[in-house]
Amino acid sequence: MKIGVLGAGVIGLTSAWWLAEAGHDVVLIDRAGGPAAEASRANGAQLSYRYVAPMASPKMLGQLPGLLFPGENAIKVSLDRDLIGWGLRFLKACTGAEVARTTAAQLALAELSRMELERLLGKVPLDFGLRTAGKLVVFRKPSDLEAARPEESDVSDVLTPQQCLALEPALTLRPDEFAGGIYTASEQVGDCGAFCDQLFARLGQSNRVELRMKTAIGRPVTKNQRMIGIETDQGIIEADLFVLSLGSGARAFARSCGFNLPIYPVKGHSITIADGGAPALMHSVTDYSRKIVYAPLGGATRVAGFADFQGYDTTPSAARIAQLKNAAADTLGLQASNGVEPWAGLRPMTPDSRPVIGPSPLAGLFLNTGQGMLGWTLACGSARLTADLVDGATPSCPAEPFALARFG
Ligand SMILES: Cc1cc2nc3c(=O)[nH]c(=O)nc-3n(C[C@H](O)[C@H](O)[C@H](O)COP(=O)(O)OP(=O)(O)OC[C@H]3O[C@@H](n4cnc5c(N)ncnc54)[C@H](O)[C@@H]3O)c2cc1C
């Protein structure tokens, strides 16, 4: 089959690879000049296979009113029309039962992702700083640590502040500044942008894959209620099937196809600080209260965070970048004077934080999008599941939780 993959972020690139591997001819289309031009470029670098809980939760319900007021909150919200419809679905997902359903589904997809990434690297060695660095989540409030304490876990350890500082000497917090931490040794880090660059180069060497960059995607071309092509500024591109992986652009495209895809762009920021002076970070660290993650990337530290519900603008906010620099200085003693790359991207978020993977209401269009906060972690598993479902094979993990039908 000839398959058009729409979007060359980490989700489109991995979809293209897994579909080509399954024997399909693939044409990968993106408006940018190269891969990972948007959310996949400079994200938090966490391959966070165990931390997959959704954003919508009973606890979040209580925090919502405060988010509508300006301030230094880790989450900021400005209401617009798209967000109101999305927000009503988000409220519906704030139940214990929904959190349990999502967590179980995401854990299975994340585990598949870990295995598929390993399998990919067994075939094509890619150099993107992948390390099983372990993840340390530090909690400033004792109540947050208690709420997160694993009931019974063979994968995570609860640590005192002193144990956290001994484990991660780069931390410059005082023991009385935080309540403790939870450490998961199996978690990984890797530079998503570098992974995308290298996978893109490999795709370019495949005789099954055609790369169509600098090609802006417009409306679908349909015949007998089936999508048979796509209008672009470079002309119509035809294929037997299309996979929608346009990140935050997916919702507008779905609208042009006549159906609603509840994806909202949730803006996050990052800075990449060249190492020098302060001891280099050894593990990935999450500051739970500030919702900021720190990742060691061989010679640099990536600092990322925040969730701003404020539309489609991708310009980094000076205030958010300053917050990240201050956090890096007082948590790791990192001085931004070494050279900082500021960045912002839009996470394609669904109300329940689960991606949408499966057929769409328009025949000929398949969905693999909406990975939100976890697109890097879930990419290889999502691509595998996409290839399974496209081929009618037994899915490698439960597919039903990711069907668009869950939104009614
Ligand atoms: C600050 C931040 C930190 C994050 N940290 C992590 C993390 O630590 N771990 C993790 O797992 N995930 C993380 N994420 C989430 C992850 O980065 C995203 O989920 C993932 O990158 C989404 O990939 P995507 O391919 O769906 O979208 P994108 O990377 O945005 O790709 C979409 C592509 O579609 C193209 N496109 C859009 N519209 C059109 C059009 N009309 N025509 C042609 N092309 C078009 C764009 O050019 C783009 O290349 C983070 C995100 C942010 C913003």
The ligand as a MOL file (V3000), in Angstrom:
LIG
                    3D

  0  0  0     0  0            999 V3000
M  V30 BEGIN CTAB
M  V30 COUNTS 53 58 0 0 0
M  V30 BEGIN ATOM
M  V30 1 C 8.3190 21.8320 26.8400 0
M  V30 2 C 7.9660 20.4240 26.4280 0
M  V30 3 C 8.5390 19.3680 27.1170 0
M  V30 4 C 8.2100 18.0640 26.7770 0
M  V30 5 N 8.8590 17.0550 27.4120 0
M  V30 6 C 8.6100 15.7720 27.0570 0
M  V30 7 C 9.3270 14.7200 27.6860 0
M  V30 8 O 10.2210 14.9590 28.4890 0
M  V30 9 N 9.0040 13.4400 27.3510 0
M  V30 10 C 8.0150 13.1510 26.4440 0
M  V30 11 O 7.7330 11.9840 26.2210 0
M  V30 12 N 7.3560 14.1430 25.7800 0
M  V30 13 C 7.6300 15.4440 26.0720 0
M  V30 14 N 6.9680 16.4570 25.4460 0
M  V30 15 C 5.9220 16.1370 24.4770 0
M  V30 16 C 6.4550 15.8020 23.0890 0
M  V30 17 O 7.4920 16.6810 22.7390 0
M  V30 18 C 5.2930 15.8920 22.0740 0
M  V30 19 O 4.2230 15.0740 22.5020 0
M  V30 20 C 5.7350 15.4020 20.6960 0
M  V30 21 O 6.8640 16.1090 20.2650 0
M  V30 22 C 4.6000 15.5730 19.6910 0
M  V30 23 O 5.0720 15.1070 18.4690 0
M  V30 24 P 4.2150 15.2480 17.1390 0
M  V30 25 O 4.9830 14.6010 16.0640 0
M  V30 26 O 2.8090 14.8050 17.4120 0
M  V30 27 O 4.0760 16.8310 16.9110 0
M  V30 28 P 5.1590 17.8480 16.3190 0
M  V30 29 O 6.5190 17.5230 16.7320 0
M  V30 30 O 4.6440 19.2200 16.6400 0
M  V30 31 O 5.0880 17.5890 14.7640 0
M  V30 32 C 4.0140 18.0170 13.9690 0
M  V30 33 C 4.5440 18.2830 12.5830 0
M  V30 34 O 3.4530 18.6170 11.7310 0
M  V30 35 C 3.8630 19.6430 10.8620 0
M  V30 36 N 2.6830 20.3730 10.4100 0
M  V30 37 C 1.6890 20.8810 11.1640 0
M  V30 38 N 0.7370 21.4340 10.3740 0
M  V30 39 C 1.1560 21.2640 9.0840 0
M  V30 40 C 0.6150 21.5970 7.8100 0
M  V30 41 N -0.5400 22.2390 7.6720 0
M  V30 42 N 1.3170 21.2610 6.7090 0
M  V30 43 C 2.4870 20.5790 6.8040 0
M  V30 44 N 3.0530 20.2410 7.9840 0
M  V30 45 C 2.3980 20.5790 9.1050 0
M  V30 46 C 4.8080 20.5000 11.6820 0
M  V30 47 O 5.7190 21.2200 10.8600 0
M  V30 48 C 5.5110 19.4600 12.5490 0
M  V30 49 O 6.7270 19.0420 11.9710 0
M  V30 50 C 7.2750 17.8050 25.7410 0
M  V30 51 C 6.7230 18.8590 25.0250 0
M  V30 52 C 7.0650 20.1710 25.3500 0
M  V30 53 C 6.4710 21.2990 24.5470 0
M  V30 END ATOM
M  V30 BEGIN BOND
M  V30 1 1 1 2
M  V30 2 1 2 3
M  V30 3 2 2 52
M  V30 4 2 3 4
M  V30 5 1 4 5
M  V30 6 1 4 50
M  V30 7 2 5 6
M  V30 8 1 6 7
M  V30 9 1 6 13
M  V30 10 2 7 8
M  V30 11 1 7 9
M  V30 12 1 9 10
M  V30 13 2 10 11
M  V30 14 1 10 12
M  V30 15 2 12 13
M  V30 16 1 13 14
M  V30 17 1 14 15
M  V30 18 1 14 50
M  V30 19 1 15 16
M  V30 20 1 16 17
M  V30 21 1 16 18
M  V30 22 1 18 19
M  V30 23 1 18 20
M  V30 24 1 20 21
M  V30 25 1 20 22
M  V30 26 1 22 23
M  V30 27 1 23 24
M  V30 28 2 24 25
M  V30 29 1 24 26
M  V30 30 1 24 27
M  V30 31 1 27 28
M  V30 32 2 28 29
M  V30 33 1 28 30
M  V30 34 1 28 31
M  V30 35 1 31 32
M  V30 36 1 32 33
M  V30 37 1 33 34
M  V30 38 1 33 48
M  V30 39 1 34 35
M  V30 40 1 35 36
M  V30 41 1 35 46
M  V30 42 1 36 37
M  V30 43 1 36 45
M  V30 44 2 37 38
M  V30 45 1 38 39
M  V30 46 1 39 40
M  V30 47 2 39 45
M  V30 48 1 40 41
M  V30 49 2 40 42
M  V30 50 1 42 43
M  V30 51 2 43 44
M  V30 52 1 44 45
M  V30 53 1 46 47
M  V30 54 1 46 48
M  V30 55 1 48 49
M  V30 56 2 50 51
M  V30 57 1 51 52
M  V30 58 1 52 53
M  V30 END BOND
M  V30 END CTAB
M  END
